Amino acid sequence: MRKTISAAAAGLAVLAASLAAPAAAFANDSGATKPLHLRKGLTLRIPSSWKVDDSRKDWLRVITGSCPTKGTDMYGFRDSGCHSFWVMGPKAIKIGHELFQKYMPDGPFYPATDVGPCPVKKNLWIHRTTLAEKGLRQVGPGHKAYYRDWVGTCGTMSSGRVRARYNQREWYLPTSKILVIDQWGTPGLSTILKNATWS
């Protein structure tokens, strides 16, 4: 019995260490990270391997992995398969709801009038989104964002069958006019935002 308990305890210790390691890697201030300076004095420390596309000021995209649409005419908020998250500014927020209405956290960011492509799987379309979680989340000292986690389903145009799922996490800072959108469950992003600084 003691051997079983010891083995279980050792297994839990290994699991805890493996879960803590990614968060620590994102939170440290070593050469593995770089600063990302955003509007209103917000600075995030992100992994050095992530690429920042700031070609459109209010539609800043941080590419965190594979991005097959980069450099093609499909590249943009409504593309599929580009591992990334977005930092939106006032112009994007102003048209961030369906029918290009102003974004509010009562619905997911969706600047369109038609059915959008599935962000995580090519040749599928968004079917529906439902709210999974909401609350306030810390974004650096003294700043709390409206947090929303929307669960989306995707399928073909002709069938209602679900072929893919994704989560669209949103952190909205209305006073600073900053909206962070993540459709890829970006590892460490919550910690990066929590540990942000303001100047």
Phi, psi and omega in degrees: 000317179298321179298319180296316179295317180297318179296318179296318179296319179296319178298318178295322179296318178296316179299315180299319180294320181291327178286326182284331185302313180298319180297318179295321180298322180283333186275342186285168185245035182275188179293352181281355180236165176218155179279143172241107182272125182242183183294158177060022176083010178281130177233129174251146172257115185242158177303142182299334182285342180286141181253137183254122175255101181251029182293336174241109190309315184267007178228052183290133182239132176252111183272121188254355182191218181300137179214077185295341181275347182302128180087000177252170179284355177272349185292127179160186184299329184262028177267172180239135170097359180268108181291112188191172166224163186244148169237106184267146176250191187304319182294321177290319180298325182297334181239025191278358177252164177308145185066020176060036173276167179296137178294136169223151185288006178281354177208159182291152174299122185201078184279082184199169174239000183230186179285128184270154176291150178293127183290340186250355180210125182295149176068016172242166184231150179293130177263305179203160175229141177228148181284123180260327184202145174212159180164199176248142178228141179290133171233088184072172182293135174077007181228127176240136181256149167289120182253135175223141174237109181258128176267123180248147174242149181230151176199189177281168178293327188269340185241145176274001182291134180282124180248344179202156177228154176207163174244133175251103179269139182226133173242116186243124177246092188295324181292318179277350182056053178233132177228119177259129182234127180231120179252006186239011182055044186308119181301132175081357185295319178302318180292319179300316180291319179298323183267012180297162176237157178234143177232000000 
